[in-house]
Amino acid sequence: MEWGIPILTQKGEAAIKNMPPDLTARCRNILIQVDGKRSVEEIFATLKGLEGLDESFNKLVAGRYIQISRECKDLIKALAQQMLGSKSPTLIKKIDEMHAKFGDACWDHLDELDKTARLFYGEVTAENLKKEIARILQELRKS
């Protein structure tokens, strides 16, 4: 499964209002959790205990009810959520602040994000985040 921030398509928004017969109740549970802010992992954590979430999520993506945002900001926020779990809101807030201040050029100011990560999460975690963010940025620049 791809990682990133899932967002509803127009088809997905319509499905919430009028559920198509080919979608299960589990699919509907996933659809109503998609808000364009939370990662797949966070949505699955909210729905823990339900079986077949991966299969239902993949069905929604394949059916184009949901798409995964491939915007740099969303990928890095998803990375932070994946690496930090429940401790991620501080770093995500910093990412949002940087993006509001610098726009897409915010990645030229990674030292600010690194300072925040070192302050709140320690040297090792901050270094791992920095390495993974650099990898994502490099991959996105190639494409």
C-alpha positions in Angstrom: 0.0 0.0 0.0 1.2 3.5 -0.8 1.8 5.8 2.1 0.9 9.5 2.2 -2.2 11.4 3.1 -5.4 9.9 1.6 -7.9 12.4 0.2 -11.5 11.9 -1.0 -12.1 12.3 -4.7 -15.5 13.7 -6.0 -16.6 10.1 -6.4 -15.6 9.4 -2.8 -17.6 12.4 -1.5 -20.6 11.3 -3.5 -20.3 7.8 -2.1 -20.5 9.1 1.5 -23.8 10.7 0.7 -25.2 7.8 -1.4 -23.3 4.6 -0.8 -22.9 2.5 -4.0 -24.1 -1.1 -3.6 -20.6 -2.5 -4.5 -19.0 -0.9 -1.4 -19.1 -2.5 2.0 -19.9 -1.0 5.4 -16.1 -1.2 6.1 -15.4 0.9 3.0 -17.9 3.5 4.2 -16.2 3.5 7.7 -12.9 4.2 5.9 -14.4 6.9 3.6 -15.9 8.9 6.5 -12.5 8.9 8.3 -10.6 10.4 5.3 -10.2 14.1 6.0 -7.1 15.0 4.0 -5.1 15.4 7.2 -4.6 12.0 8.7 -2.4 9.3 7.4 -3.6 5.8 6.5 -2.0 4.5 9.7 -4.0 7.0 11.8 -7.2 6.1 10.1 -6.5 2.4 10.6 -5.8 3.0 14.3 -9.2 4.7 14.6 -10.8 1.6 13.1 -8.7 -1.0 14.9 -10.5 -4.2 15.4 -12.2 -4.2 12.0 -10.9 -7.0 9.8 -10.0 -6.5 6.1 -9.1 -2.8 6.3 -6.2 -3.2 3.8 -8.4 -4.9 1.3 -11.2 -2.3 1.7 -8.7 0.6 1.5 -7.2 -0.8 -1.7 -10.6 -1.3 -3.2 -11.4 2.4 -2.5 -8.1 3.5 -4.1 -8.6 1.2 -7.1 -12.2 2.4 -7.5 -10.9 6.0 -7.3 -13.0 6.9 -4.3 -9.7 7.9 -2.5 -6.4 9.1 -3.8 -3.1 9.4 -2.0 -1.7 12.8 -2.0 1.8 12.9 -3.4 2.5 16.5 -2.5 5.8 16.9 -0.8 4.3 18.4 2.4 1.8 15.6 2.8 4.5 12.9 2.2 6.7 14.4 4.9 3.8 14.8 7.3 2.9 11.1 6.7 6.6 10.2 7.3 6.6 12.1 10.6 3.4 10.3 11.6 4.8 7.0 10.6 8.1 7.5 12.5 6.8 9.4 15.6 3.3 8.0 16.0 1.4 9.9 18.7 4.4 12.2 19.3 4.1 13.7 15.8 1.8 16.7 16.3 4.6 19.0 17.3 6.6 18.4 14.2 3.5 18.4 11.9 2.6 21.8 13.3 6.1 23.0 12.5 5.8 21.7 9.0 2.5 23.5 8.5 4.0 26.7 9.9 7.0 26.5 7.6 4.8 25.8 4.6 2.6 28.7 5.4 5.7 31.0 5.8 7.8 29.8 2.8 5.4 27.9 0.5 7.0 25.1 -1.5 10.4 26.6 -0.8 10.1 25.6 2.9 12.3 22.6 2.1 15.1 25.0 1.6 14.8 25.7 5.3 15.1 22.2 6.7 17.4 23.5 9.5 14.3 24.9 11.2 12.6 21.6 11.1 15.7 19.8 12.3 16.0 22.2 15.3 12.5 21.4 16.3 13.0 17.6 15.9 16.2 17.7 18.0 14.5 19.7 20.7 11.5 17.5 21.0 12.7 14.1 19.9 16.4 13.9 20.5 19.5 13.6 18.3 19.0 10.1 17.0 15.4 10.5 16.0 16.1 13.9 14.5 18.9 12.5 12.4 16.7 9.6 11.2 14.0 12.1 10.2 16.5 14.4 8.4 17.8 11.4 6.4 14.4 10.2 5.4 13.1 13.7 4.5 16.2 14.2 2.4 15.5 10.9 0.6 11.9 11.9 -0.1 12.9 15.3 -1.4 15.5 13.7 -3.7 13.0 11.2 -5.1 10.5 14.0 -5.7 13.0 16.1 -7.5 13.8 13.2 -9.8 10.2 12.8 -10.9 
